[in-house]
């Protein structure tokens, strides 16, 4: 699935993040998932205009996701779900995303 398709899911929230307000920003989308709690899609634009720093996304009162982008040769992106949730598989909470590529972070769990 692409980030555009994920952004088109009802209820999805997208932010744009770039260095010096570049006209070609990276996109970060938090959306519901049909099988799991939610999903985050990060598109690292090929224009090399990524911004380093934190980001926050919120779907509803319980799904508040934070993250951090470390700019380098590709972006090292870490997504942190709210308490009671986790990224699946666990070793994908931090992913290296080359320019022009995407990464999808699946959020599972939740307290009943």
N, C-alpha and C positions, 0 to 999 in steps of 0.2 A: 504494500500500500504506500502511496506517496503522502507527503505532508499536505498537499493540496486536497487530497481525498479526505484525510483526517480532519482538516480545517472545515470541510463541508458538512461534517456530522453535526446534527442539531445539538446545540448547547456548547459547542467548541469555543475556546477562547484562544486568540492568537495575539502575540506581541511581536514587534519588529525591533531588532537590536543591531546597531552598526556603529562603527567608529566615525566620529565627526559628521554624523547625520548623512552618511552615504546614501545615494539614491538606490543602492542595491543591498538592502539589509539582509541579515540572517532572519529566519522566522522560527518562532518557537510556539507550538500549539499544544494545549492541554484539552483533551476531549474524552467523552465517555467511550468505553470499549464494550462490545457486545458480550464478551465472556468474562472480563476482569473488571476491576474497579475503575480504571482509567488508563490513558496512554498519553505520553508526551512525544511529540515529533520535533526534532531539531533539524532544520535545513541550513547547512553551512554554505552560504552563497559563494559561488566561484570567484567573485570579484575581490576577494581578500579584504573585505571591509568589516570584519568581525570586531565586536567590542568586548574587551575583557571586563568581567565583573559579574555581579549577582543579578538574578532575575526572579520574579515571583509571578505565579499564575494561580487563579482560583476559579473552580467550577461552581462550587456551592459552599455551604458552611463547613463541611467536613473535608473537602478536597482542596487543600491549599498546598501547592507545590513550590518549593524553592530550588534554585539551581545556581551553578557557577560555571562561567566560561573562562578557560585559560587559553589565551591566544598563543599560537606557535605555528609549527609546521603541521597544519590541521589544528582544529580546536579540540581541547580536552574539556568535555562537558560532563558535569556531575549533576544528577537530578536527585533531590531528596523529597520523598513523599511525606505526608503528615504522619504523626504518631499512630501506630496500629496498622500501618501499611508498609509495604516494601516493594523494591524493584525486583522483577523476575526476568531472567535468572539473576541471582544476587551479584554475580561478577560483571553485570552490565550497568551498574549504577553510575559508573564513570566510563565514558567511551571517547575514543579518539575519532574525530570526524574530519576526513580530508575535505578540502575545498571542493564544492560542487556535489557533496554527498549529503545523505540524511542518516539519522539514527532514530530509532523508535525505542522508547523506554516503556515497558509494561508495568503498571502498578497493580499489585494484588493485595488482598487482605482486607482489613477493616474490622473493627470491633463490633460485635452484635449487641 
